[in-house]
């Protein structure tokens, strides 16, 4: 099992639009083979700084989802709402 951490910084004023896209991505991911769970969190001190954590059966499942047309389409639209390019970190247990 792996965890994927995605960091995003939202442009001020676009939070609601971002939340709609973020929910769509997680809803799509839930139907992807290998997806286990996910959650979205925000930095308490910097509310436009978001963290998304997802759990996958393995890195192959994650990469298949990451490269899928569904995720690419939604991510392309979401990119205009971000102050910086999203940062993705794949984590594994010790």
Secondary structure by P-SEA (a helix, b strand, c coil): cbbbbbbbbbcccaaaaaaaaaaaaaaaaaacccccccccccccccccbbbbbbbcccaaaaaaaaacaaaaaaaaaacccccccbbbbbbbcc
